[in-house]
Amino acid sequence: MERPDLSPPGEVRRIVHTLEEAGFATWAVGGAVRDALAGRAPGDWDLTTAARPTDVQRLFRRTVPVGIDHGTVGVLGRDRRLYEVTTFRRDVQTFGRRAVVAFSDTLEEDLERRDFTINAVAWHPLTHEIRDPHGGRSDLAAGVLRTVGEPARRFHEDRLRVLRALRFAGRFQLRIDSATWSAAVDIAPGLRELSAERVREELLKVLGELPRPSEALRLYAASGALRELYPELNACVGAEHDDGSGDLWDHLLRVTDAVPRHRVPLRLAALLHEVGRASSTEGEDATAGTSRLSDGADAAGAGAAIAREVLRRLKLSNAETDRVVHLIAHHEGFPPADASGAAIRHWLRIIGREYVHDLFRLRFAKCRVRDADPASPAQASAVGLYRRVRQVLSEDPPLTIGELAIGGAELRQLGLRPGPRYGKILRTLLERVLEDPALNTVDSLLGIVSEQLESAE
């Protein structure tokens, strides 16, 4: 039998050696083994062992009780990485996420409780032996995703496994076997019972792990998961984009794919950026029909409002929600290609410096989806505008009241009493400075204020 070397970090071998020397069988399991066998760069290396948590803590000087009640101890390696070491476990009873487990003495029982065959493969870092009682390696080679054991039972044990199936199938380009797919479709209506946090984390993994999130998100739609968890997006399936470019759902997916993978919030904005162009037809099922909303700025505003509700439902942080919603609200509002410097500064004031590059990344993604030719008029126009905006930004113009050369202290020196009038005066000064940044000096601004006071007398 082939005994491959999956090239784990040296600390993995050291930890396994220490445990084995103490008489405890120890194996590498989980995503790192799966990814390495699939020819991909492995992530975090997890170990499973016959040792109990107290044994692990006794054998290693630096440990962290990551999930000690469930048998997991983090061992801090000499490379300053944390390696999770979990005692063999077996299921006693399962109640969705609240499974009752007991420690086991065998690797086989531990692998028996795992979700999919591709995740139920163990590899020994010292002997290079593979244990694969459920055929995970052959499934990987054949491009098939299937559950360990009876699919309906696996999904009823934990409904999140349906979403994990869709993500793994998309990530590794696997075909979900018929029995597993049927069980996933049957249980899709129960996905609404999952916590918002677990649903959110699965979506963020799809957006952050997959080069093409569309490969999993199309399965979300086909399985019914999209309808249950994201009806606002499901309303886009089959809806015609009002610019005549085709299916709105397909457009959202292609734009999301075109955004760099490491920019997950921006991918989230891309996925939702035109959700305002379609909504469920009143009184009809979201899968049966759609209606258009207004286009342009109105659609962007509607989409921003819908996106905020989706993100609140997913319990994203306020900061993350505000950023994604702001990008969606302003993704259509670029100045014209021949805009003046003043017009660009006014635009920058509205959107904020920190959003410029992401807004252009989203615009470039949309351009590439509509026309892949870099020399196309749309792409050339976008690039030209981006260069002009960067030039304006390089001049570091004042864009907010706080960046004006004067403030409340200087206004008081002119004899003005604090109050609402301050704000009005400062807003007027900012408008003048946006037109001509050279006016942003103490003397120039005080002169403008004095002129306004004299004219008001």
C-alpha positions, 0 to 999 in steps of 0.5 A: 500500500502506498505510504505518502509523505504529506510533508507536515511541519516538523512540530507535527512529527515531534508532537506525534512522536512524544505521544507515541513514545508515551504509548498513545496512538496518534494520527493526523486528521481533518482538513490538512490531510484532506487538502494534502491528499487532494494536492492542495496546500494544507492548512492547520494540522489537527491530531487525534489521539488515544491520550486523554486531555490530562495526558496531553497536558502532562506531556507538553509544557505549553498547552491551551485548553481549547475545548477540553470538555470535548477532548481538545487541547492546544499544544503550542509548538516551538514554531509558535503555532498552536496544534489542536490535539483531540482525544478519540471520540465516539457519538453516544447520542446526537441532538443536532449540534448538541451531540453527546460524545464519549472518549474512545480508544480507537481511531476507527470509532473516531473516523466513524463520527465524521461528516464526509468520507473525504474528511474521514481519512487519517494519516500517520506522520511518522509511518506515513500509513493511511487509514481510510475505512470509508473510501475518502481517497477514492472519492476524492480521486473520483470527484465525489462527495458522500457522507460517512454512513446514511446521509439523512442521519448525518444531516439530521445530526447536524443540519450545518453539514448540508452547507458544508457539503455545498462548500466542499463540493464547490471548493474541490469541484466534487459531484455530490452523490445522488443519495447525499444530494437527495437528503440535502434537498429534503432537509433544506427547509430545516436550515432556518433552524441553524443559528445566524452565526453558523450560517454566517460563518459558512457563507464567509468561508465560501467567499474566502476559501473558494477561488470561484464562490459561484461553484458553491452558491449555485448549489445553494440555489439548486438545493433550496438552501438559498431560498431558506436562508437568503430569500433576497438573493433567491429572488434574483434567480431567474430575474432578468437584469434590467440592462439586458445582460442576462440573468441577475443571479448569474451576474451577481455570481460572476461579479463575486467571482471576479473580486479578489478572494482575500477581500471577503467583505468586498465579495460580500458586497459584490454578492449583494450589490444589485439585490435591489433590482429584484424582489419576490413578487407579492403573494408568490413563492420566491422561486416562482416569480420575480419583479423588477425594482427601479434601476440606477441610484434608486436600485442601489439605495434599495439594495443597500437597505435590503443588504443591511437587513441580510447582514443584521440577520447574519449578526455581522458586526456593525462596522462590517455591516456599515462598510458593506452597505456603504459600498453597495449604496455608492457602487453606481455613483461615480463621477463622469470620466471628464469630471473636474477636480472639484467634482471628484473632491465632492464625490470623495467627500460623500464616499470617504477616502477609505472606500475609494479602492474597494469601489473601484475594485467592484467597478472593475469586476463588473466591467470584466464580467460585461466585457473581458477585453481590457481595452473595452470602452467601459474598462478604459473609462474606469481605468482613466477615472481611477487614475484621475481620482488617485491624482486628486487623492495624492494632493491630500485635499481636505474632505471633511470639516475636521480637515479645515485649517480652522475650527470652533476655537477660531470662530470664537475668537471672531466673537461667534457664540457656540451653536448651530451657526458654527456648523453652517459656517464650517459646512460653507467653508468646506464647500469653498475648499472643495472647489479650491483646496488652496483656500484651506489656510487660516487666513483665507478661511477667517477672511471668508468668515469675516466677509460673510459676517459683514454681509449679514449685518 
